[in-house]
Amino acid sequence: MATQLLKPIMAKIHPCEIEEVRHNIQKEKRIIDTLEPIMNNHKLVIDDLLIKEDFKLEPDHQLFRQMTRITRDKGALRHDDQIDALAIAANYWVQRMDRDQTLSYNQHKEDLLDQELERFMETAIGREPEEDRFI
């Protein structure tokens, strides 16, 4: 319902698509499982300006405070709005990059197979590699 109420407002401000995100895993576990691998591999990049703005917020609403105090215990944080939004965004990009990587890998395999088949056909019918290629 909230999404449907938000769509006309967003359409006036900025035309964009709104996707609902639903989870059936405990929030703290989902957040940690999403962010931990990214942070362990030093892949999370945060703009200096965001860090400065974060420290202007009330302590319970600071991203970095939430990041340093989250545990897998249910209700570990009184407020988890900032870190939850970061986890949702990070999960979106991880899935997107993984999908792109898989597509690129499959395309590369197809290209290699096409090249190998072309070489085989050239050898099988006994013509030079560049001869009659587009017939």
Secondary structure, 3 states (H helix, E strand, C coil): CHHHHHHHHHHHHCCCCCCCCCCCCCHHHHHHHHHHHHHHCCCCCCCHHHHHHHCCCCHHHCHHHHHHHCCCCCCCCCCCHHHHHHHHHHHHHHHHHHHHHHHHHHHHHHHHHHHHHHHHHHHHCCCCCCCCCCC
